[in-house]
Amino acid sequence: MATKSRQLSIKQRGLTNFEAIMWIFTRLSALAIYGLILVGLIGALIMGAREQMNFADVMRWAFMPNVYHVQSTDVPDLDLWSNPFWKLTASALLLVATAHGVHGLVVIADDYIAGERGRKFVRFLSIIMMVSVGFMGLWIIWTA
């Protein structure tokens, strides 16, 4: 006998609680990281990196599009590499990856810390770490 599938509203499914939202955030942030890396890789290849950089330098640019990653290569003109688009791309990659990683650490800590106070303390430290790493990274990207 075949069972009839039930249709539940979003409220009944529980997709509006914080944990479900963070589950969705983790998946979407991973996709955003892949997309930003792909933008950096394609951008580097379009700007001539395939003839002027070795594979390691191209990958370094793809994972953190920073003009200082290009200075030590054979690229003659750095103007294409130092525009605000690449700083915004690097900033987005930094912030998304930091938030994704810190959320992963919080999930792992929740599995191993039994007490509620300990979990709250670890979450508080994680938020401080995420904000401080984000600010330091943004400072380096925009002022260096």
N, CA, C and O atoms as CSV, one atom per row, in Angstrom:
chain,resi,resn,atom,element,x,y,z
A,1,MET,N,N,0.839,-1.176,0.000
A,1,MET,CA,C,0.000,0.000,0.000
A,1,MET,C,C,0.880,1.234,0.000
A,1,MET,O,O,1.754,1.381,0.855
A,2,ALA,N,N,0.658,2.097,-0.930
A,2,ALA,CA,C,1.459,3.316,-1.054
A,2,ALA,C,C,0.967,4.354,-0.058
A,2,ALA,O,O,-0.234,4.521,0.152
A,3,THR,N,N,1.919,5.044,0.549
A,3,THR,CA,C,1.535,6.083,1.494
A,3,THR,C,C,1.468,7.416,0.779
A,3,THR,O,O,2.262,7.709,-0.116
A,4,LYS,N,N,0.530,8.191,1.183
A,4,LYS,CA,C,0.353,9.513,0.595
A,4,LYS,C,C,1.307,10.494,1.274
A,4,LYS,O,O,1.391,10.536,2.501
A,5,SER,N,N,2.019,11.278,0.476
A,5,SER,CA,C,2.955,12.238,1.053
A,5,SER,C,C,2.189,13.383,1.692
A,5,SER,O,O,1.151,13.818,1.193
A,6,ARG,N,N,2.722,13.857,2.798
A,6,ARG,CA,C,2.093,14.971,3.502
A,6,ARG,C,C,2.677,16.282,3.014
A,6,ARG,O,O,3.852,16.363,2.657
A,7,GLN,N,N,1.859,17.283,3.005
A,7,GLN,CA,C,2.330,18.622,2.684
A,7,GLN,C,C,2.290,19.445,3.952
A,7,GLN,O,O,1.229,19.677,4.530
A,8,LEU,N,N,3.463,19.885,4.375
A,8,LEU,CA,C,3.576,20.677,5.595
A,8,LEU,C,C,3.928,22.107,5.239
A,8,LEU,O,O,4.663,22.362,4.286
A,9,SER,N,N,3.400,23.024,6.007
A,9,SER,CA,C,3.759,24.425,5.797
A,9,SER,C,C,5.179,24.645,6.292
A,9,SER,O,O,5.742,23.812,7.002
A,10,ILE,N,N,5.743,25.774,5.907
A,10,ILE,CA,C,7.111,26.090,6.341
A,10,ILE,C,C,7.179,26.167,7.857
A,10,ILE,O,O,8.165,25.732,8.452
A,11,LYS,N,N,6.161,26.707,8.485
A,11,LYS,CA,C,6.152,26.809,9.945
A,11,LYS,C,C,6.138,25.416,10.584
A,11,LYS,O,O,6.801,25.191,11.597
A,12,GLN,N,N,5.392,24.494,9.999
A,12,GLN,CA,C,5.334,23.142,10.541
A,12,GLN,C,C,6.631,22.367,10.271
A,12,GLN,O,O,7.016,21.510,11.066
A,13,ARG,N,N,7.295,22.661,9.169
A,13,ARG,CA,C,8.556,21.993,8.861
A,13,ARG,C,C,9.688,22.469,9.750
A,13,ARG,O,O,10.671,21.750,9.934
A,14,GLY,N,N,9.573,23.641,10.295
A,14,GLY,CA,C,10.622,24.146,11.166
A,14,GLY,C,C,11.759,24.808,10.424
A,14,GLY,O,O,12.877,24.842,10.940
A,15,LEU,N,N,11.525,25.338,9.233
A,15,LEU,CA,C,12.584,25.971,8.464
A,15,LEU,C,C,12.825,27.418,8.869
A,15,LEU,O,O,13.677,28.091,8.288
A,16,THR,N,N,12.099,27.892,9.838
A,16,THR,CA,C,12.291,29.280,10.247
A,16,THR,C,C,13.137,29.399,11.506
A,16,THR,O,O,13.372,30.512,11.977
A,17,ASN,N,N,13.600,28.289,12.062
A,17,ASN,CA,C,14.428,28.413,13.255
A,17,ASN,C,C,15.878,28.735,12.868
A,17,ASN,O,O,16.260,28.601,11.705
A,18,PHE,N,N,16.657,29.148,13.827
A,18,PHE,CA,C,18.020,29.611,13.577
A,18,PHE,C,C,18.902,28.514,12.993
A,18,PHE,O,O,19.696,28.769,12.088
A,19,GLU,N,N,18.766,27.303,13.503
A,19,GLU,CA,C,19.617,26.203,13.029
A,19,GLU,C,C,19.372,25.897,11.553
A,19,GLU,O,O,20.314,25.640,10.803
A,20,ALA,N,N,18.111,25.926,11.142
A,20,ALA,CA,C,17.808,25.665,9.729
A,20,ALA,C,C,18.355,26.778,8.843
A,20,ALA,O,O,18.866,26.519,7.753
A,21,ILE,N,N,18.246,28.003,9.308
A,21,ILE,CA,C,18.773,29.133,8.538
A,21,ILE,C,C,20.294,29.026,8.415
A,21,ILE,O,O,20.851,29.293,7.350
A,22,MET,N,N,20.962,28.640,9.493
A,22,MET,CA,C,22.411,28.495,9.440
A,22,MET,C,C,22.822,27.301,8.575
A,22,MET,O,O,23.879,27.339,7.944
A,23,TRP,N,N,22.012,26.250,8.535
A,23,TRP,CA,C,22.287,25.129,7.639
A,23,TRP,C,C,22.257,25.612,6.192
A,23,TRP,O,O,23.134,25.269,5.399
A,24,ILE,N,N,21.252,26.404,5.854
A,24,ILE,CA,C,21.146,26.956,4.497
A,24,ILE,C,C,22.310,27.907,4.226
A,24,ILE,O,O,22.879,27.899,3.135
A,25,PHE,N,N,22.670,28.735,5.230
A,25,PHE,CA,C,23.801,29.658,5.064
A,25,PHE,C,C,25.085,28.900,4.738
A,25,PHE,O,O,25.849,29.320,3.870
A,26,THR,N,N,25.323,27.791,5.426
A,26,THR,CA,C,26.548,27.028,5.193
A,26,THR,C,C,26.613,26.534,3.752
A,26,THR,O,O,27.668,26.595,3.122
A,27,ARG,N,N,25.507,26.052,3.235
A,27,ARG,CA,C,25.493,25.559,1.858
A,27,ARG,C,C,25.668,26.690,0.860
A,27,ARG,O,O,26.441,26.567,-0.090
A,28,LEU,N,N,24.955,27.795,1.069
A,28,LEU,CA,C,25.045,28.921,0.144
A,28,LEU,C,C,26.406,29.611,0.208
A,28,LEU,O,O,26.920,30.064,-0.814
A,29,SER,N,N,26.992,29.694,1.404
A,29,SER,CA,C,28.308,30.331,1.507
A,29,SER,C,C,29.374,29.477,0.828
A,29,SER,O,O,30.316,30.021,0.252
A,30,ALA,N,N,29.246,28.159,0.883
A,30,ALA,CA,C,30.200,27.304,0.167
A,30,ALA,C,C,30.081,27.538,-1.339
A,30,ALA,O,O,31.092,27.615,-2.037
A,31,LEU,N,N,28.862,27.648,-1.836
A,31,LEU,CA,C,28.677,27.945,-3.262
A,31,LEU,C,C,29.238,29.316,-3.615
A,31,LEU,O,O,29.828,29.490,-4.681
A,32,ALA,N,N,29.058,30.293,-2.723
A,32,ALA,CA,C,29.599,31.634,-2.971
A,32,ALA,C,C,31.125,31.605,-3.011
A,32,ALA,O,O,31.736,32.288,-3.832
A,33,ILE,N,N,31.739,30.823,-2.132
A,33,ILE,CA,C,33.203,30.708,-2.135
A,33,ILE,C,C,33.680,30.120,-3.463
A,33,ILE,O,O,34.623,30.627,-4.070
A,34,TYR,N,N,33.023,29.049,-3.907
A,34,TYR,CA,C,33.393,28.457,-5.198
A,34,TYR,C,C,33.220,29.461,-6.330
A,34,TYR,O,O,34.070,29.555,-7.216
A,35,GLY,N,N,32.125,30.207,-6.303
A,35,GLY,CA,C,31.878,31.197,-7.351
A,35,GLY,C,C,32.920,32.300,-7.364
A,35,GLY,O,O,33.388,32.697,-8.432
A,36,LEU,N,N,33.291,32.804,-6.187
A,36,LEU,CA,C,34.290,33.874,-6.116
A,36,LEU,C,C,35.670,33.374,-6.566
A,36,LEU,O,O,36.411,34.106,-7.222
A,37,ILE,N,N,36.007,32.142,-6.217
A,37,ILE,CA,C,37.278,31.577,-6.680
A,37,ILE,C,C,37.264,31.437,-8.196
A,37,ILE,O,O,38.263,31.718,-8.857
A,38,LEU,N,N,36.143,31.005,-8.744
A,38,LEU,CA,C,36.026,30.871,-10.197
A,38,LEU,C,C,36.142,32.231,-10.888
A,38,LEU,O,O,36.768,32.339,-11.942
A,39,VAL,N,N,35.541,33.272,-10.296
A,39,VAL,CA,C,35.668,34.626,-10.855
A,39,VAL,C,C,37.134,35.053,-10.854
A,39,VAL,O,O,37.617,35.603,-11.844
A,40,GLY,N,N,37.844,34.806,-9.754
A,40,GLY,CA,C,39.261,35.161,-9.693
A,40,GLY,C,C,40.098,34.395,-10.691
A,40,GLY,O,O,40.993,34.963,-11.317
A,41,LEU,N,N,39.822,33.117,-10.849
A,41,LEU,CA,C,40.583,32.293,-11.798
A,41,LEU,C,C,40.318,32.730,-13.237
A,41,LEU,O,O,41.257,32.908,-14.014
A,42,ILE,N,N,39.067,32.901,-13.590
A,42,ILE,CA,C,38.739,33.325,-14.953
A,42,ILE,C,C,39.285,34.725,-15.229
A,42,ILE,O,O,39.812,34.990,-16.310
A,43,GLY,N,N,39.158,35.614,-14.253
A,43,GLY,CA,C,39.696,36.964,-14.421
A,43,GLY,C,C,41.192,36.968,-14.633
A,43,GLY,O,O,41.698,37.704,-15.480
A,44,ALA,N,N,41.909,36.151,-13.872
A,44,ALA,CA,C,43.362,36.079,-14.039
A,44,ALA,C,C,43.725,35.544,-15.419
A,44,ALA,O,O,44.649,36.044,-16.060
A,45,LEU,N,N,43.006,34.540,-15.870
A,45,LEU,CA,C,43.312,33.973,-17.190
A,45,LEU,C,C,42.985,34.951,-18.311
A,45,LEU,O,O,43.707,35.011,-19.307
A,46,ILE,N,N,41.913,35.713,-18.164
A,46,ILE,CA,C,41.566,36.709,-19.176
A,46,ILE,C,C,42.606,37.829,-19.218
A,46,ILE,O,O,42.919,38.345,-20.291
A,47,MET,N,N,43.140,38.206,-18.055
A,47,MET,CA,C,44.105,39.309,-17.999
A,47,MET,C,C,45.516,38.872,-18.374
A,47,MET,O,O,46.458,39.643,-18.189
A,48,GLY,N,N,45.690,37.679,-18.885
A,48,GLY,CA,C,46.988,37.277,-19.401
A,48,GLY,C,C,47.823,36.430,-18.490
A,48,GLY,O,O,49.003,36.224,-18.772
A,49,ALA,N,N,47.275,35.927,-17.414
A,49,ALA,CA,C,48.072,35.140,-16.479
A,49,ALA,C,C,48.549,33.828,-17.090
A,49,ALA,O,O,49.553,33.270,-16.645
A,50,ARG,N,N,47.850,33.331,-18.093
A,50,ARG,CA,C,48.236,32.045,-18.681
A,50,ARG,C,C,49.600,32.110,-19.362
A,50,ARG,O,O,50.259,31.081,-19.511
A,51,GLU,N,N,50.041,33.313,-19.783
A,51,GLU,CA,C,51.360,33.435,-20.400
A,51,GLU,C,C,52.400,34.029,-19.460
A,51,GLU,O,O,53.599,33.858,-19.681
A,52,GLN,N,N,51.964,34.722,-18.418
A,52,GLN,CA,C,52.896,35.474,-17.591
A,52,GLN,C,C,53.048,34.934,-16.167
A,52,GLN,O,O,53.846,35.468,-15.397
A,53,MET,N,N,52.308,33.899,-15.804
A,53,MET,CA,C,52.386,33.352,-14.448
A,53,MET,C,C,52.479,31.832,-14.516
A,53,MET,O,O,52.025,31.204,-15.472
A,54,ASN,N,N,53.075,31.267,-13.487
A,54,ASN,CA,C,53.038,29.814,-13.388
A,54,ASN,C,C,51.742,29.395,-12.686
A,54,ASN,O,O,50.992,30.245,-12.206
A,55,PHE,N,N,51.487,28.114,-12.630
A,55,PHE,CA,C,50.224,27.604,-12.092
A,55,PHE,C,C,50.016,28.004,-10.628
A,55,PHE,O,O,48.903,28.350,-10.233
A,56,ALA,N,N,51.073,27.958,-9.830
A,56,ALA,CA,C,50.957,28.304,-8.414
A,56,ALA,C,C,50.545,29.766,-8.235
A,56,ALA,O,O,49.732,30.072,-7.363
A,57,ASP,N,N,51.088,30.664,-9.041
A,57,ASP,CA,C,50.719,32.077,-8.943
A,57,ASP,C,C,49.277,32.310,-9.378
A,57,ASP,O,O,48.581,33.138,-8.792
A,58,VAL,N,N,48.828,31.595,-10.389
A,58,VAL,CA,C,47.434,31.724,-10.824
A,58,VAL,C,C,46.499,31.243,-9.720
A,58,VAL,O,O,45.484,31.887,-9.453
A,59,MET,N,N,46.817,30.140,-9.084
A,59,MET,CA,C,45.975,29.628,-7.989
A,59,MET,C,C,45.990,30.566,-6.782
A,59,MET,O,O,44.970,30.755,-6.119
A,60,ARG,N,N,47.154,31.147,-6.506
A,60,ARG,CA,C,47.237,32.109,-5.401
A,60,ARG,C,C,46.341,33.301,-5.688
A,60,ARG,O,O,45.673,33.801,-4.783
A,61,TRP,N,N,46.315,33.766,-6.928
A,61,TRP,CA,C,45.432,34.867,-7.313
A,61,TRP,C,C,43.974,34.441,-7.215
A,61,TRP,O,O,43.142,35.221,-6.752
A,62,ALA,N,N,43.647,33.240,-7.634
A,62,ALA,CA,C,42.255,32.784,-7.627
A,62,ALA,C,C,41.703,32.713,-6.213
A,62,ALA,O,O,40.540,33.045,-5.985
A,63,PHE,N,N,42.526,32.283,-5.259
A,63,PHE,CA,C,42.039,32.144,-3.891
A,63,PHE,C,C,42.101,33.443,-3.101
A,63,PHE,O,O,41.404,33.572,-2.095
A,64,MET,N,N,42.898,34.397,-3.516
A,64,MET,CA,C,42.913,35.716,-2.885
A,64,MET,C,C,43.395,36.722,-3.909
A,64,MET,O,O,44.596,36.960,-4.032
A,65,PRO,N,N,42.462,37.319,-4.650
A,65,PRO,CA,C,42.846,38.262,-5.706
A,65,PRO,C,C,43.393,39.565,-5.133
A,65,PRO,O,O,42.663,40.540,-4.953
A,66,ASN,N,N,44.671,39.559,-4.855
A,66,ASN,CA,C,45.359,40.695,-4.275
A,66,ASN,C,C,46.500,41.071,-5.218
A,66,ASN,O,O,47.242,40.200,-5.672
A,67,VAL,N,N,46.643,42.352,-5.511
A,67,VAL,CA,C,47.642,42.794,-6.491
A,67,VAL,C,C,49.063,42.406,-6.068
A,67,VAL,O,O,49.928,42.254,-6.931
A,68,TYR,N,N,49.323,42.244,-4.794
A,68,TYR,CA,C,50.663,41.876,-4.341
A,68,TYR,C,C,51.014,40.438,-4.694
A,68,TYR,O,O,52.184,40.059,-4.646
A,69,HIS,N,N,50.018,39.632,-5.050
A,69,HIS,CA,C,50.308,38.286,-5.521
A,69,HIS,C,C,50.827,38.307,-6.954
A,69,HIS,O,O,51.373,37.310,-7.429
A,70,VAL,N,N,50.665,39.421,-7.641
A,70,VAL,CA,C,51.067,39.522,-9.036
A,70,VAL,C,C,52.432,40.191,-9.167
A,70,VAL,O,O,53.124,39.986,-10.164
A,71,GLN,N,N,52.824,40.979,-8.186
A,71,GLN,CA,C,54.066,41.749,-8.292
A,71,GLN,C,C,55.302,40.888,-8.474
A,71,GLN,O,O,56.258,41.315,-9.120
A,72,SER,N,N,55.303,39.685,-7.918
A,72,SER,CA,C,56.492,38.845,-8.016
A,72,SER,C,C,56.498,37.975,-9.270
A,72,SER,O,O,57.324,37.070,-9.392
A,73,THR,N,N,55.592,38.239,-10.194
A,73,THR,CA,C,55.517,37.459,-11.426
A,73,THR,C,C,56.060,38.286,-12.592
A,73,THR,O,O,56.608,39.369,-12.387
A,74,ASP,N,N,55.909,37.779,-13.802
A,74,ASP,CA,C,56.397,38.466,-14.989
A,74,ASP,C,C,55.360,39.392,-15.614
A,74,ASP,O,O,55.514,39.786,-16.769
A,75,VAL,N,N,54.320,39.745,-14.891
A,75,VAL,CA,C,53.275,40.616,-15.433
A,75,VAL,C,C,53.817,42.038,-15.510
A,75,VAL,O,O,54.209,42.592,-14.483
A,76,PRO,N,N,53.851,42.653,-16.706
A,76,PRO,CA,C,54.450,43.984,-16.843
A,76,PRO,C,C,53.552,45.119,-16.338
A,76,PRO,O,O,54.061,46.104,-15.802
A,77,ASP,N,N,52.234,45.003,-16.495
A,77,ASP,CA,C,51.332,46.096,-16.142
A,77,ASP,C,C,50.411,45.655,-15.013
A,77,ASP,O,O,49.623,44.724,-15.176
A,78,LEU,N,N,50.512,46.324,-13.869
A,78,LEU,CA,C,49.718,45.944,-12.705
A,78,LEU,C,C,48.404,46.714,-12.592
A,78,LEU,O,O,47.631,46.470,-11.667
A,79,ASP,N,N,48.137,47.642,-13.518
A,79,ASP,CA,C,46.918,48.449,-13.413
A,79,ASP,C,C,45.652,47.605,-13.512
A,79,ASP,O,O,44.689,47.854,-12.786
A,80,LEU,N,N,45.638,46.610,-14.398
A,80,LEU,CA,C,44.471,45.746,-14.517
A,80,LEU,C,C,44.192,44.980,-13.229
A,80,LEU,O,O,43.042,44.669,-12.917
A,81,TRP,N,N,45.242,44.681,-12.492
A,81,TRP,CA,C,45.130,43.834,-11.318
A,81,TRP,C,C,44.815,44.618,-10.049
A,81,TRP,O,O,44.488,44.015,-9.028
A,82,SER,N,N,44.905,45.931,-10.086
A,82,SER,CA,C,44.750,46.714,-8.848
A,82,SER,C,C,43.504,47.587,-8.847
A,82,SER,O,O,43.473,48.599,-8.147
A,83,ASN,N,N,42.490,47.231,-9.599
A,83,ASN,CA,C,41.286,48.060,-9.595
A,83,ASN,C,C,40.349,47.661,-8.449
A,83,ASN,O,O,40.525,46.600,-7.851
A,84,PRO,N,N,39.359,48.499,-8.142
A,84,PRO,CA,C,38.463,48.219,-7.011
A,84,PRO,C,C,37.651,46.934,-7.144
A,84,PRO,O,O,37.268,46.350,-6.131
A,85,PHE,N,N,37.380,46.478,-8.365
A,85,PHE,CA,C,36.638,45.227,-8.531
A,85,PHE,C,C,37.343,44.076,-7.836
A,85,PHE,O,O,36.698,43.269,-7.167
A,86,TRP,N,N,38.666,43.989,-7.988
A,86,TRP,CA,C,39.401,42.882,-7.371
A,86,TRP,C,C,39.488,43.041,-5.866
A,86,TRP,O,O,39.529,42.048,-5.139
A,87,LYS,N,N,39.516,44.275,-5.388
A,87,LYS,CA,C,39.480,44.478,-3.935
A,87,LYS,C,C,38.131,44.064,-3.371
A,87,LYS,O,O,38.064,43.470,-2.295
A,88,LEU,N,N,37.056,44.370,-4.088
A,88,LEU,CA,C,35.727,43.940,-3.643
A,88,LEU,C,C,35.595,42.421,-3.696
A,88,LEU,O,O,34.994,41.814,-2.810
A,89,THR,N,N,36.153,41.814,-4.730
A,89,THR,CA,C,36.115,40.354,-4.839
A,89,THR,C,C,36.897,39.716,-3.692
A,89,THR,O,O,36.432,38.756,-3.077
A,90,ALA,N,N,38.073,40.246,-3.410
A,90,ALA,CA,C,38.879,39.712,-2.298
A,90,ALA,C,C,38.174,39.929,-0.969
A,90,ALA,O,O,38.218,39.058,-0.099
A,91,SER,N,N,37.523,41.079,-0.796
A,91,SER,CA,C,36.799,41.359,0.444
A,91,SER,C,C,35.637,40.398,0.617
A,91,SER,O,O,35.425,39.867,1.707
A,92,ALA,N,N,34.883,40.171,-0.450
A,92,ALA,CA,C,33.752,39.241,-0.374
A,92,ALA,C,C,34.227,37.834,-0.060
A,92,ALA,O,O,33.625,37.140,0.760
A,93,LEU,N,N,35.310,37.408,-0.713
A,93,LEU,CA,C,35.841,36.071,-0.466
A,93,LEU,C,C,36.314,35.937,0.983
A,93,LEU,O,O,36.069,34.915,1.624
A,94,LEU,N,N,36.982,36.950,1.492
A,94,LEU,CA,C,37.447,36.922,2.874
A,94,LEU,C,C,36.281,36.823,3.850
A,94,LEU,O,O,36.295,35.978,4.745
A,95,LEU,N,N,35.277,37.672,3.688
A,95,LEU,CA,C,34.170,37.698,4.641
A,95,LEU,C,C,33.320,36.438,4.576
A,95,LEU,O,O,32.928,35.905,5.614
A,96,VAL,N,N,33.033,35.960,3.385
A,96,VAL,CA,C,32.219,34.746,3.254
A,96,VAL,C,C,32.972,33.537,3.800
A,96,VAL,O,O,32.397,32.725,4.524
A,97,ALA,N,N,34.245,33.414,3.459
A,97,ALA,CA,C,35.028,32.273,3.938
A,97,ALA,C,C,35.215,32.313,5.452
A,97,ALA,O,O,35.180,31.271,6.105
A,98,THR,N,N,35.409,33.492,6.011
A,98,THR,CA,C,35.553,33.608,7.460
A,98,THR,C,C,34.263,33.219,8.170
A,98,THR,O,O,34.290,32.456,9.136
A,99,ALA,N,N,33.147,33.733,7.700
A,99,ALA,CA,C,31.862,33.393,8.316
A,99,ALA,C,C,31.562,31.899,8.169
A,99,ALA,O,O,31.068,31.270,9.105
A,100,HIS,N,N,31.856,31.337,7.008
A,100,HIS,CA,C,31.633,29.911,6.772
A,100,HIS,C,C,32.497,29.063,7.720
A,100,HIS,O,O,32.009,28.113,8.333
A,101,GLY,N,N,33.760,29.412,7.829
A,101,GLY,CA,C,34.665,28.653,8.687
A,101,GLY,C,C,34.338,28.764,10.161
A,101,GLY,O,O,34.392,27.774,10.890
A,102,VAL,N,N,33.999,29.966,10.605
A,102,VAL,CA,C,33.666,30.158,12.023
A,102,VAL,C,C,32.380,29.420,12.359
A,102,VAL,O,O,32.264,28.837,13.436
A,103,HIS,N,N,31.420,29.439,11.457
A,103,HIS,CA,C,30.198,28.676,11.718
A,103,HIS,C,C,30.503,27.187,11.823
A,103,HIS,O,O,29.925,26.499,12.665
A,104,GLY,N,N,31.392,26.683,10.991
A,104,GLY,CA,C,31.791,25.288,11.093
A,104,GLY,C,C,32.448,24.965,12.427
A,104,GLY,O,O,32.197,23.909,13.009
A,105,LEU,N,N,33.292,25.876,12.912
A,105,LEU,CA,C,33.914,25.674,14.231
A,105,LEU,C,C,32.878,25.672,15.342
A,105,LEU,O,O,32.987,24.889,16.286
A,106,VAL,N,N,31.878,26.535,15.246
A,106,VAL,CA,C,30.832,26.586,16.263
A,106,VAL,C,C,30.023,25.291,16.267
A,106,VAL,O,O,29.676,24.781,17.333
A,107,VAL,N,N,29.724,24.763,15.100
A,107,VAL,CA,C,28.975,23.504,15.016
A,107,VAL,C,C,29.779,22.366,15.640
A,107,VAL,O,O,29.231,21.547,16.377
A,108,ILE,N,N,31.072,22.313,15.345
A,108,ILE,CA,C,31.920,21.271,15.928
A,108,ILE,C,C,32.014,21.452,17.438
A,108,ILE,O,O,31.942,20.473,18.180
A,109,ALA,N,N,32.172,22.686,17.903
A,109,ALA,CA,C,32.252,22.937,19.342
A,109,ALA,C,C,30.956,22.546,20.038
A,109,ALA,O,O,30.986,22.024,21.153
A,110,ASP,N,N,29.821,22.792,19.398
A,110,ASP,CA,C,28.538,22.401,19.991
A,110,ASP,C,C,28.430,20.893,20.177
A,110,ASP,O,O,27.765,20.424,21.101
A,111,ASP,N,N,29.080,20.134,19.302
A,111,ASP,CA,C,29.051,18.672,19.430
A,111,ASP,C,C,29.868,18.177,20.610
A,111,ASP,O,O,29.556,17.129,21.175
A,112,TYR,N,N,30.903,18.904,20.994
A,112,TYR,CA,C,31.810,18.417,22.025
A,112,TYR,C,C,31.677,19.112,23.372
A,112,TYR,O,O,32.174,18.591,24.370
A,113,ILE,N,N,31.040,20.245,23.436
A,113,ILE,CA,C,30.896,20.960,24.708
A,113,ILE,C,C,29.516,20.661,25.267
A,113,ILE,O,O,28.502,20.936,24.626
A,114,ALA,N,N,29.486,20.097,26.467
A,114,ALA,CA,C,28.217,19.642,27.036
A,114,ALA,C,C,27.425,20.776,27.683
A,114,ALA,O,O,26.201,20.822,27.561
A,115,GLY,N,N,28.100,21.679,28.361
A,115,GLY,CA,C,27.398,22.721,29.111
A,115,GLY,C,C,26.937,23.874,28.243
A,115,GLY,O,O,27.597,24.246,27.273
A,116,GLU,N,N,25.800,24.431,28.603
A,116,GLU,CA,C,25.245,25.567,27.856
A,116,GLU,C,C,26.143,26.797,27.977
A,116,GLU,O,O,26.330,27.524,27.002
A,117,ARG,N,N,26.704,27.036,29.177
A,117,ARG,CA,C,27.589,28.193,29.371
A,117,ARG,C,C,28.847,28.065,28.519
A,117,ARG,O,O,29.316,29.051,27.950
A,118,GLY,N,N,29.388,26.866,28.429
A,118,GLY,CA,C,30.577,26.644,27.612
A,118,GLY,C,C,30.300,26.900,26.142
A,118,GLY,O,O,31.118,27.504,25.449
A,119,ARG,N,N,29.135,26.439,25.657
A,119,ARG,CA,C,28.783,26.676,24.258
A,119,ARG,C,C,28.592,28.157,23.983
A,119,ARG,O,O,29.013,28.655,22.939
A,120,LYS,N,N,27.961,28.864,24.913
A,120,LYS,CA,C,27.778,30.314,24.719
A,120,LYS,C,C,29.114,31.039,24.724
A,120,LYS,O,O,29.315,31.980,23.956
A,121,PHE,N,N,30.028,30.608,25.585
A,121,PHE,CA,C,31.344,31.231,25.646
A,121,PHE,C,C,32.115,31.006,24.344
A,121,PHE,O,O,32.744,31.927,23.823
A,122,VAL,N,N,32.062,29.780,23.825
A,122,VAL,CA,C,32.748,29.476,22.573
A,122,VAL,C,C,32.122,30.259,21.421
A,122,VAL,O,O,32.842,30.739,20.546
A,123,ARG,N,N,30.814,30.395,21.405
A,123,ARG,CA,C,30.152,31.197,20.365
A,123,ARG,C,C,30.571,32.657,20.457
A,123,ARG,O,O,30.822,33.300,19.438
A,124,PHE,N,N,30.648,33.182,21.680
A,124,PHE,CA,C,31.081,34.563,21.873
A,124,PHE,C,C,32.508,34.756,21.370
A,124,PHE,O,O,32.791,35.727,20.668
A,125,LEU,N,N,33.411,33.836,21.725
A,125,LEU,CA,C,34.797,33.911,21.240
A,125,LEU,C,C,34.856,33.789,19.721
A,125,LEU,O,O,35.666,34.455,19.076
A,126,SER,N,N,34.013,32.951,19.154
A,126,SER,CA,C,33.995,32.769,17.703
A,126,SER,C,C,33.546,34.039,17.001
A,126,SER,O,O,34.098,34.405,15.963
A,127,ILE,N,N,32.555,34.708,17.555
A,127,ILE,CA,C,32.092,35.966,16.958
A,127,ILE,C,C,33.190,37.020,17.033
A,127,ILE,O,O,33.419,37.748,16.067
A,128,ILE,N,N,33.870,37.105,18.177
A,128,ILE,CA,C,34.983,38.060,18.313
A,128,ILE,C,C,36.077,37.728,17.303
A,128,ILE,O,O,36.632,38.627,16.672
A,129,MET,N,N,36.390,36.446,17.148
A,129,MET,CA,C,37.426,36.040,16.201
A,129,MET,C,C,37.012,36.391,14.770
A,129,MET,O,O,37.822,36.900,13.995
A,130,MET,N,N,35.758,36.120,14.422
A,130,MET,CA,C,35.293,36.391,13.068
A,130,MET,C,C,35.344,37.880,12.754
A,130,MET,O,O,35.790,38.274,11.677
A,131,VAL,N,N,34.893,38.702,13.684
A,131,VAL,CA,C,34.895,40.149,13.459
A,131,VAL,C,C,36.322,40.682,13.381
A,131,VAL,O,O,36.627,41.502,12.516
A,132,SER,N,N,37.196,40.225,14.273
A,132,SER,CA,C,38.575,40.743,14.259
A,132,SER,C,C,39.333,40.295,13.011
A,132,SER,O,O,40.058,41.094,12.417
A,133,VAL,N,N,39.181,39.037,12.603
A,133,VAL,CA,C,39.844,38.576,11.381
A,133,VAL,C,C,39.278,39.305,10.170
A,133,VAL,O,O,40.021,39.659,9.255
A,134,GLY,N,N,37.970,39.530,10.158
A,134,GLY,CA,C,37.362,40.267,9.052
A,134,GLY,C,C,37.889,41.681,8.943
A,134,GLY,O,O,38.240,42.137,7.854
A,135,PHE,N,N,37.947,42.384,10.078
A,135,PHE,CA,C,38.463,43.757,10.049
A,135,PHE,C,C,39.936,43.804,9.664
A,135,PHE,O,O,40.342,44.653,8.871
A,136,MET,N,N,40.738,42.902,10.217
A,136,MET,CA,C,42.159,42.894,9.858
A,136,MET,C,C,42.349,42.593,8.381
A,136,MET,O,O,43.156,43.240,7.713
A,137,GLY,N,N,41.612,41.616,7.868
A,137,GLY,CA,C,41.727,41.278,6.457
A,137,GLY,C,C,41.285,42.412,5.556
A,137,GLY,O,O,41.946,42.706,4.560
A,138,LEU,N,N,40.175,43.052,5.890
A,138,LEU,CA,C,39.708,44.189,5.093
A,138,LEU,C,C,40.700,45.339,5.142
A,138,LEU,O,O,40.924,46.012,4.136
A,139,TRP,N,N,41.289,45.564,6.295
A,139,TRP,CA,C,42.297,46.628,6.430
A,139,TRP,C,C,43.481,46.350,5.502
A,139,TRP,O,O,43.967,47.248,4.815
A,140,ILE,N,N,43.936,45.104,5.492
A,140,ILE,CA,C,45.070,44.737,4.632
A,140,ILE,C,C,44.701,44.863,3.159
A,140,ILE,O,O,45.483,45.389,2.365
A,141,ILE,N,N,43.519,44.387,2.791
A,141,ILE,CA,C,43.120,44.422,1.381
A,141,ILE,C,C,42.994,45.853,0.874
A,141,ILE,O,O,43.424,46.152,-0.240
A,142,TRP,N,N,42.413,46.736,1.671
A,142,TRP,CA,C,42.102,48.094,1.169
A,142,TRP,C,C,43.203,49.100,1.411
A,142,TRP,O,O,43.214,50.144,0.758
A,143,THR,N,N,44.136,48.840,2.320
A,143,THR,CA,C,45.172,49.859,2.585
A,143,THR,C,C,46.549,49.451,2.086
A,143,THR,O,O,47.422,50.306,1.937
A,144,ALA,N,N,46.763,48.180,1.827
A,144,ALA,CA,C,48.102,47.743,1.409
A,144,ALA,C,C,48.371,48.109,-0.033
A,144,ALA,O,O,49.448,47.819,-0.553
